[in-house]
Amino acid sequence: MRVAIVGATGNAGTALLRALAADPQVTSVLGLARRLPDRTAEPYSGAEWASVDVATEEPDDAVADRLAERFRGCDAVVHLAWLIQPNRERDLLRRANVDGTRRVALGAVRAGVPHLVVASSVGAYSPVDDDAPRREDWPTDGIPTSHYSVDKAAQERVLDEVEAEHPGLTVARLRTALVFQGDAAQEIVRYFLGPLVPTQLLRRGRLPVLPLPAGVRVQAVHADDAADAYRRVVVGRAGGAFNVAADDLLRGPDLARIVDHGRLVEVPPALVRPLVSAAYGARAVPTDPGWLDMAMGVPVLDTTRIKDELGWRPRRTAAEAVAELIDGMAVGRGVRSTPMRPATPRPPVESAIALRGRESAHVPETLDAGLLGLYLSDHFTGATAGLERTERMAEAYGDTPYGPELAELAEQIRAERELYRTLLDALGVPRRRHRQAAAWVAERVGRLKLNGRLVERSPMSAVLEAELMRSAVLAKIGGWQTLREHADELGLDPEQFAELVEVARGQITVLDRFHEYARTRAFRAGGASV
């Protein structure tokens, strides 16, 4: 079987890649995502990859045709892509989530794919006020105050229409409970908690007390178990709706025990909602109060159907899944895809551009050692400031189509900065650390520019940052050219600096493309975001 996964770099997609790789019936997997992962890292290395944006503003037909080209020859398409943030951009979310589902379905139909498997959710169901388990025939009208739930219900209507118009296409919908794994920890922190929440306190025993809405209950499933459910639906060519959840239902005391001390403070939901609303309004957290409404209103899932028809059984309890997630959140755990990247930078990779000839490096009497040292130190300072800015850009614009390229740019500049450090040491040139410290401070002070906005990043910031970095890279090219000019005298290999010039020109190309993307959006009326 050949399987295409749309949204293969997220929580469920990453787990599904692992599950399909272990199934001998699946001979090839095509991963599609807006931002491609590190294709040398597991589990992404075992799939073919293509970039696709189902939320583009192009017409549905154009996107569906492009998807159909990718889907041809596939036995099944699994659609997992779902945009959770930014909450405030409802048009974008609707286009990505509801229109995106329609586009994927049309692409599958046009490519002649016989089986479409779609990630629905417990959030699609209509609200309840009890704990009686509901089967798949419970209404899917959503919870009106939750944009996620509203869009999941709308997605269900899209799938109803697809089934009615294309009876030859088998459509399956997996309505999962909360899907957790340790590798998704930092993704969940970014989407739901934000940078101001001290997740380090989740280390065992550190959280003094766990405040939760009274009456809260959590039904969850480990991502690997959810992936096994998807795998069984795919290889079994199953259709219809399937509820997927672990067997245990967690309440407040259970959650408090999982964080290792059992001390629980239950807060009336009527008090929690205005607090969440205020924090969201102040942009202290990225989660709007609709998420609380959904958490308190969704039904408990009855998983009889998938167990009886496909033999699925959860291998881990909900408590185990939550415990693994909390442990991961405490340390910022993640993997090497853009949505699931860890909190801390991965260890620097060995630079592909080593400093060749450093054993014989020296400053000859024909050169002014003081001036050359100052010049190289200033370029090292520039690399320090450039690294700070590119890391900031990679984080701030990670959800744009240029997120992976900006992250790669930051990695290149980090390697170049290390090369400069090695060069200064090899030549016996002082680094002048006070200059690097000043550059570090200046870059952070520069972030305080409001650019016309007080409580949020201005769309204009992306334009200005791209322009500043483009100028910095042009200056860097001058530095490499100067070193190439004097490489023979310095006892260095001149060709390595020619290579660095070409790398820098490639960086300018990336920044030019990002600048074009940013400037076409930044100045639109209505506060368009980049």
LORO-903256 format. One line per field, with one value per residue (C-alpha): residue number from 0; x, y, z. Coordinates in steps of 0.001 Angstrom, whole numbers, padded with zeros to 6 digits. Layout:
n c(NUM, ...)
c1 c(X, ...)
c2 c(Y, ...)
c3 c(Z, ...)
This chain:
n c(0, 1, 2, 3, 4, 5, 6, 7, 8, 9, 10, 11, 12, 13, 14, 15, 16, 17, 18, 19, 20, 21, 22, 23, 24, 25, 26, 27, 28, 29, 30, 31, 32, 33, 34, 35, 36, 37, 38, 39, 40, 41, 42, 43, 44, 45, 46, 47, 48, 49, 50, 51, 52, 53, 54, 55, 56, 57, 58, 59, 60, 61, 62, 63, 64, 65, 66, 67, 68, 69, 70, 71, 72, 73, 74, 75, 76, 77, 78, 79, 80, 81, 82, 83, 84, 85, 86, 87, 88, 89, 90, 91, 92, 93, 94, 95, 96, 97, 98, 99, 100, 101, 102, 103, 104, 105, 106, 107, 108, 109, 110, 111, 112, 113, 114, 115, 116, 117, 118, 119, 120, 121, 122, 123, 124, 125, 126, 127, 128, 129, 130, 131, 132, 133, 134, 135, 136, 137, 138, 139, 140, 141, 142, 143, 144, 145, 146, 147, 148, 149, 150, 151, 152, 153, 154, 155, 156, 157, 158, 159, 160, 161, 162, 163, 164, 165, 166, 167, 168, 169, 170, 171, 172, 173, 174, 175, 176, 177, 178, 179, 180, 181, 182, 183, 184, 185, 186, 187, 188, 189, 190, 191, 192, 193, 194, 195, 196, 197, 198, 199, 200, 201, 202, 203, 204, 205, 206, 207, 208, 209, 210, 211, 212, 213, 214, 215, 216, 217, 218, 219, 220, 221, 222, 223, 224, 225, 226, 227, 228, 229, 230, 231, 232, 233, 234, 235, 236, 237, 238, 239, 240, 241, 242, 243, 244, 245, 246, 247, 248, 249, 250, 251, 252, 253, 254, 255, 256, 257, 258, 259, 260, 261, 262, 263, 264, 265, 266, 267, 268, 269, 270, 271, 272, 273, 274, 275, 276, 277, 278, 279, 280, 281, 282, 283, 284, 285, 286, 287, 288, 289, 290, 291, 292, 293, 294, 295, 296, 297, 298, 299, 300, 301, 302, 303, 304, 305, 306, 307, 308, 309, 310, 311, 312, 313, 314, 315, 316, 317, 318, 319, 320, 321, 322, 323, 324, 325, 326, 327, 328, 329, 330, 331, 332, 333, 334, 335, 336, 337, 338, 339, 340, 341, 342, 343, 344, 345, 346, 347, 348, 349, 350, 351, 352, 353, 354, 355, 356, 357, 358, 359, 360, 361, 362, 363, 364, 365, 366, 367, 368, 369, 370, 371, 372, 373, 374, 375, 376, 377, 378, 379, 380, 381, 382, 383, 384, 385, 386, 387, 388, 389, 390, 391, 392, 393, 394, 395, 396, 397, 398, 399, 400, 401, 402, 403, 404, 405, 406, 407, 408, 409, 410, 411, 412, 413, 414, 415, 416, 417, 418, 419, 420, 421, 422, 423, 424, 425, 426, 427, 428, 429, 430, 431, 432, 433, 434, 435, 436, 437, 438, 439, 440, 441, 442, 443, 444, 445, 446, 447, 448, 449, 450, 451, 452, 453, 454, 455, 456, 457, 458, 459, 460, 461, 462, 463, 464, 465, 466, 467, 468, 469, 470, 471, 472, 473, 474, 475, 476, 477, 478, 479, 480, 481, 482, 483, 484, 485, 486, 487, 488, 489, 490, 491, 492, 493, 494, 495, 496, 497, 498, 499, 500, 501, 502, 503, 504, 505, 506, 507, 508, 509, 510, 511, 512, 513, 514, 515, 516, 517, 518, 519, 520, 521, 522, 523, 524, 525, 526, 527, 528, 529)
c1 c(000000, 001022, -000320, -000268, -000450, -001446, -000122, 002532, 004760, 002370, 001451, -000697, 001232, 004578, 003133, 001422, 004720, 006127, 003105, 003071, 006828, 006304, 003461, 004655, 001453, 002486, 005178, 005600, 004488, 004245, 004327, 002829, 003193, 003388, 006744, 008930, 010715, 014331, 014246, 017386, 015708, 013407, 010562, 010634, 013540, 011463, 008948, 008952, 008096, 006336, 005412, 001735, -000343, -004035, -004793, -003595, -005899, -005974, -009275, -010265, -009896, -006293, -005302, -007242, -005541, -002133, -002990, -004314, -000911, 000637, -002068, -002000, -001056, -001984, -004263, -005287, -005034, -004953, -005840, -004450, -003615, -005360, -004369, -004869, -003146, -003476, -006828, -007672, -007458, -010746, -010690, -007313, -008366, -011550, -009695, -007052, -009352, -012720, -011771, -008547, -010540, -012675, -009591, -007933, -011129, -011439, -007805, -008320, -011384, -009599, -006611, -008825, -007821, -010351, -009993, -009973, -009266, -009820, -008931, -012130, -012357, -014433, -014794, -017168, -019851, -022733, -022393, -023586, -024007, -023304, -020660, -022670, -020486, -021709, -021309, -020665, -024359, -024312, -024986, -021926, -023157, -020261, -020086, -020990, -018569, -015520, -014079, -012259, -015506, -017444, -014869, -014767, -018561, -018259, -015608, -018090, -020601, -017945, -017359, -021119, -021247, -018218, -019751, -023066, -021451, -018822, -020247, -017255, -014946, -014736, -014555, -013488, -013512, -011604, -013074, -010242, -010029, -007086, -003974, -000854, 002764, 005979, 007325, 004392, 005027, 006550, 004053, 001212, 002948, 003217, -000357, -002137, 000047, 002430, 005852, 004705, 003571, 006445, 006270, 009510, 007355, 005836, 008965, 007931, 006959, 007699, 004157, 002804, -000833, -002821, -005766, -008446, -012052, -014401, -015921, -013284, -012730, -010141, -010407, -007149, -005297, -001582, -000459, 000931, -002439, -004217, -001744, -002501, -006184, -005415, -003218, -005971, -008504, -006095, -005028, -008570, -010053, -012660, -015258, -017516, -016902, -014753, -014361, -010803, -009858, -008131, -010390, -009760, -011435, -009342, -010815, -009242, -007767, -006336, -004604, -003236, -001756, -000096, 001796, 003156, 001612, -002169, -002771, -005767, -007692, -010997, -012213, -015821, -015913, -017911, -014824, -012287, -013841, -013501, -009900, -009084, -010874, -008894, -005577, -006408, -007446, -004153, -002301, -000784, -001952, -002812, -005902, -009328, -012176, -013856, -011325, -012543, -016167, -015311, -013345, -016295, -018958, -017701, -019090, -017255, -016450, -017738, -015041, -016965, -017079, -013356, -012653, -015249, -014711, -010971, -009615, -008087, -007060, -005219, -001819, -001439, -003851, -004888, -003004, 000193, -000270, -000817, 002165, 004428, 003167, 003734, 007249, 007937, 006518, 008803, 011896, 010626, 010656, 010059, 011271, 012755, 009706, 008649, 005386, 006946, 010344, 011734, 011976, 015752, 017917, 019241, 022999, 024861, 025544, 029090, 029631, 029655, 032148, 035195, 038050, 040640, 044302, 043929, 046985, 049198, 047131, 049022, 049033, 052164, 054165, 052839, 049411, 048404, 047457, 045602, 043363, 042764, 041923, 039426, 037897, 037461, 036171, 033534, 032396, 032217, 030089, 027883, 027475, 026415, 023733, 022680, 022245, 020064, 017875, 017529, 016657, 014001, 012665, 012629, 010550, 008232, 007526, 007741, 004090, 004604, 005631, 009175, 009552, 011810, 014041, 014452, 015312, 017910, 019271, 019709, 021585, 023923, 024661, 025289, 027867, 029430, 029686, 031512, 033824, 034638, 035322, 037751, 039377, 039972, 041511, 043695, 045027, 045504, 043041, 041072, 037288, 036510, 033658, 032282, 031356, 029449, 027641, 026732, 025463, 023354, 021818, 021281, 019434, 017046, 016522, 015699, 012841, 011137, 010337, 006559, 006246, 002748, 001519, 001548, 000493, 001300, 003916, 003359, 003047, 005601, 008210, 008707, 009439, 011983, 013662, 014069, 015603, 018000, 019123, 019558, 021861, 023760, 024306, 025593, 028087, 029024, 029826, 032305, 033959, 034332, 035701, 038280, 039395, 039648, 041838, 044313, 043906, 047272, 049098, 047106, 047980, 044341, 042555, 041009, 038411, 036582, 035743, 034539, 032199, 030953, 030210, 027991, 026233, 025581, 024129, 021735, 020761, 019970, 017700, 015791, 015503, 014371, 011588, 010552, 010600, 008275, 005939, 005951, 005575, 002535, 000731, 002079, 000284, -003138, -006064, -007676, -004500, -003359, -000687, 002524)
c2 c(000000, 003565, 006063, 009868, 011770, 015431, 017067, 014428, 016587, 017174, 015170, 012447, 012531, 011868, 008907, 007599, 007641, 005335, 003030, 002732, 002130, -000990, -002385, -004661, -004010, -000356, -000159, 003616, 006775, 010296, 013008, 016371, 019452, 023209, 023189, 020183, 018437, 017443, 014583, 013011, 012478, 009657, 009057, 011515, 009905, 006902, 008876, 010818, 014495, 017300, 020803, 021757, 024565, 023700, 027153, 029184, 031926, 030324, 028875, 025407, 023903, 025042, 023572, 020357, 019873, 020339, 017835, 015364, 015357, 014261, 011733, 009769, 006158, 006277, 003667, 005952, 009589, 010386, 014024, 015191, 018843, 021227, 024766, 025578, 028946, 031885, 031838, 035394, 034850, 033074, 033470, 031761, 028964, 028345, 028316, 025917, 023572, 023482, 024563, 022571, 019388, 020049, 020602, 017399, 015430, 016907, 016130, 012518, 012202, 013685, 011401, 008324, 007482, 004974, 005716, 008979, 008916, 012177, 013337, 014489, 014922, 014506, 018268, 017744, 016308, 018265, 019090, 016918, 017415, 013859, 011131, 008576, 007265, 008271, 006222, 007518, 008321, 011202, 014518, 016361, 019948, 021137, 023579, 027075, 029055, 027041, 027927, 024568, 022699, 024806, 024077, 020375, 020246, 022107, 019600, 016818, 018512, 018733, 014997, 014348, 016243, 014406, 011026, 011980, 013340, 010597, 007250, 005406, 007023, 005314, 007989, 007290, 009790, 009187, 011117, 010992, 012121, 014345, 012926, 013074, 011949, 013222, 014304, 016716, 018427, 021661, 021929, 021784, 024358, 026783, 026268, 026336, 027768, 030245, 031433, 033025, 029792, 028299, 024728, 023898, 023664, 020515, 018602, 016011, 017475, 021112, 022342, 023349, 022868, 022019, 024389, 022913, 023719, 021787, 018808, 018626, 015212, 014237, 011449, 010984, 008559, 008107, 009236, 005777, 004214, 006810, 006054, 002347, 003179, 005121, 002278, -000290, 001877, 002366, -001250, -002499, 000019, 000818, 003562, 005542, 007148, 005671, 006938, 006530, 006907, 005066, 003255, 005327, 008657, 011125, 013550, 016300, 014062, 011716, 014597, 015913, 012496, 012395, 015607, 013709, 015226, 015009, 018538, 019834, 023095, 022937, 026277, 026840, 026987, 030229, 031827, 030163, 031370, 035132, 034562, 032730, 035419, 038178, 036387, 035793, 039407, 040551, 038104, 036396, 033009, 031894, 029954, 031591, 030630, 028533, 025799, 025678, 025497, 022555, 020762, 021009, 020057, 017253, 013753, 010677, 008495, 004946, 003037, -000215, 000032, 000264, -002484, -004871, -004219, -003561, -005255, -002037, -001880, 000942, -000197, 002744, 004336, 007966, 008440, 007150, 009424, 012480, 011598, 011295, 014637, 016433, 015040, 016257, 019714, 020101, 019696, 021214, 017920, 017802, 016363, 017760, 019079, 022714, 022276, 019825, 021430, 021259, 024254, 024320, 024478, 021108, 020633, 022491, 020240, 019867, 022775, 021725, 024548, 023766, 026244, 024656, 025462, 026763, 024776, 027131, 030275, 033389, 037157, 038065, 041255, 042453, 042965, 045334, 042889, 045530, 046684, 043144, 041982, 044808, 044047, 040329, 041007, 043352, 040656, 038189, 040739, 041056, 037281, 037352, 039966, 038217, 034918, 036532, 038132, 035079, 032841, 035363, 035454, 031656, 031519, 034438, 033347, 029600, 029229, 030919, 029040, 030362, 028959, 026029, 028230, 030805, 028011, 026709, 030250, 030471, 027158, 028406, 031643, 029704, 027577, 030712, 032336, 029275, 029443, 033069, 032072, 029385, 031828, 034448, 031833, 030437, 033885, 034888, 037789, 038899, 038517, 041754, 040190, 043562, 044154, 040859, 041713, 045139, 043552, 041086, 043941, 046112, 043337, 042896, 046619, 046712, 044306, 047005, 049020, 049108, 049586, 050934, 048232, 048212, 044716, 042557, 042189, 044606, 043082, 045714, 044092, 041208, 043628, 045597, 042494, 041009, 044268, 044477, 040898, 041318, 044286, 042304, 039398, 041777, 043122, 039556, 038834, 041703, 040050, 036712, 038464, 040297, 037053, 035387, 038259, 037757, 034009, 033048, 035519, 034294, 030665, 029770, 028101, 030883, 028606, 028088, 031796, 031616, 028833, 031025, 033828, 031449, 030320, 033975, 034665, 031802, 033391, 036649, 034710, 033312, 036773, 038290, 035727, 036230, 040005, 039640, 037454, 039958, 043183, 041894, 041369, 043909, 047020, 045596, 047319, 045295, 044215, 041334, 039284, 037821)
c3 c(000000, -000655, 001890, 001773, 005072, 004950, 008104, 008734, 010955, 013848, 016917, 015327, 012044, 013695, 015580, 012447, 010554, 013236, 013048, 009259, 009113, 011247, 009096, 006247, 004296, 003846, 001180, 000893, 002658, 001267, 003923, 003060, 005222, 004890, 006690, 006006, 008901, 009268, 006780, 008246, 011632, 012716, 012030, 009118, 007267, 006198, 004121, 000872, 001341, -000460, 000653, 000505, 002007, 002170, 003639, 000682, -000592, -004039, -005348, -004132, -007611, -007975, -004615, -005224, -008600, -007033, -004303, -006874, -008575, -005290, -004445, -007707, -007109, -003419, -001891, 000972, 002012, 005723, 006442, 009787, 009076, 011470, 012414, 016116, 016302, 015838, 017645, 016685, 012931, 012369, 008584, 008398, 010756, 008813, 005523, 006828, 008692, 006944, 003423, 003761, 004412, 001338, -000793, 000378, -000284, -003792, -004467, -003405, -005649, -008664, -008130, -007942, -004380, -003015, 000708, 002680, 006424, 008310, 011811, 013468, 017227, 020354, 019943, 017013, 019297, 020758, 024474, 027333, 031078, 032244, 032021, 030038, 027189, 023735, 020597, 017094, 016455, 018965, 017112, 015792, 016035, 018167, 021068, 019804, 021990, 020899, 017494, 017428, 018057, 015555, 012862, 013693, 013313, 009992, 008895, 009580, 007264, 004555, 004858, 004727, 001427, 000037, 000867, -000741, -003922, -004313, -003183, -004631, -002066, 001332, 004028, 007605, 010484, 013689, 016595, 019074, 022655, 023624, 021934, 024105, 023882, 025381, 022005, 021614, 024947, 023724, 020858, 023383, 025603, 022669, 021500, 024855, 027634, 026048, 027231, 030497, 032152, 034245, 032947, 034798, 037927, 036439, 037398, 039905, 043253, 042418, 041745, 045185, 044248, 041109, 040471, 038186, 037297, 039547, 037775, 035056, 033500, 030941, 028404, 026522, 024291, 023771, 020307, 019526, 020313, 018179, 015392, 015701, 015268, 012086, 010841, 011384, 009553, 006645, 006136, 006812, 004326, 006964, 006616, 008889, 012262, 015031, 018590, 019909, 023588, 026417, 028841, 031979, 032686, 034701, 037219, 039278, 042031, 039375, 037615, 040905, 041685, 038277, 039041, 042061, 045137, 044979, 046267, 044347, 044471, 042627, 041294, 040162, 036336, 036586, 038152, 035870, 032621, 033304, 034434, 031206, 029225, 030931, 030434, 026779, 026311, 027821, 025544, 028567, 027274, 023725, 024826, 024555, 026932, 024229, 024951, 028556, 027372, 025154, 027870, 030254, 027689, 025454, 026005, 027197, 024191, 023824, 021868, 021353, 017560, 016824, 019341, 017956, 014241, 014019, 017136, 018439, 022089, 023862, 025098, 027485, 029894, 029779, 033055, 031441, 028442, 030658, 032868, 029829, 028511, 031832, 032131, 028597, 029303, 032305, 030117, 026856, 024954, 021202, 017906, 014720, 012927, 013024, 014975, 017448, 017910, 021447, 023756, 023870, 020765, 019683, 020128, 017398, 014436, 013195, 010832, 007189, 006623, 008742, 009065, 006835, 007439, 010978, 012124, 010067, 010652, 011750, 011201, 009217, 009627, 006257, 007838, 010637, 013391, 015407, 012566, 011308, 014804, 015263, 011860, 012573, 016065, 014644, 012199, 015084, 016914, 013839, 013727, 017393, 016728, 013511, 015303, 017963, 015314, 013079, 016027, 016991, 013425, 013181, 016369, 015559, 011976, 012488, 011480, 008110, 004965, 005547, 009064, 008036, 005869, 008638, 011074, 008619, 008216, 011993, 011990, 009242, 011107, 014305, 012455, 010931, 014327, 015639, 012634, 013464, 017059, 015858, 013437, 016134, 018429, 015630, 014747, 018371, 017985, 021093, 020820, 022663, 024595, 025668, 022009, 021802, 025029, 023654, 020429, 022454, 024462, 021383, 019580, 022514, 022916, 019222, 019891, 021963, 018849, 018680, 014906, 015428, 017845, 021641, 022776, 019753, 017059, 014216, 010716, 009705, 011968, 009548, 006701, 008723, 010141, 006673, 005452, 008408, 007999, 004253, 004891, 007524, 005145, 002461, 005011, 005888, 002240, 002398, 005385, 003608, 000523, 002643, 004258, 000877, -000330, 002533, 003088, 001624, 003874, 006876, 006129, 005372, 002448, 000301, -001296, 001984, 002029, -001576, -000437, 002400, -000060, -002035, 001157, 002027, -001412, -000857, 002464, 000662, -001694, 001301, 002869, -000435, -000717, 002916, 002393, -000590, 001468, 004365, 002378, 000455, 003785, 006248, 005071, 004225, 005899, 008643, 010405, 008237, 009957, 008650)
